[in-house]
C-alpha cells in the first residue's frame, strides 16, 4: 500500500511539475512551429523631458503663491496710497515709480 501511494504521488508530480534542463525526459514532444507573420509596431518618436508640458504640482503651487503675494502687495500699495501713505513701491502697474 505505501508503495502504491508513493507511485501515484510521483506520477502526479511528474505530470504537474516537469523536470527542467538536462534532467528533462526525452519523451516530451516539441511543439510544432507555425509561421506567424511578424507585426511591425508603428514608429513612435522618443519623448524628451523638455518637450512634455508636465510640471510638478508643488512647483505650480509655489508659483501661484508667489503671484498671489505680488497681487496682494500691489493692492495694499494702492489702498494705502488712497489714504496718502507711501510704502515706497518701486513698480506700480508695470511702470517704474520714483519716490
RABEL-V189499 format. One line per field, one symbol per residue. phi: phi as a letter, one per 40 degrees, with the letter a starting at -180 (. if undefined). A space follows every 10 residues. Layout:
# RABEL-V189499
phi = ???
This chain:
# RABEL-V189499
phi = .ccccccccc ccccccbccb gcccccccbc cccbcbccbc cccbcccbcc ccccbccccc cccccccccc cccccccccc cccgbbbfcc bbfgbcbbc
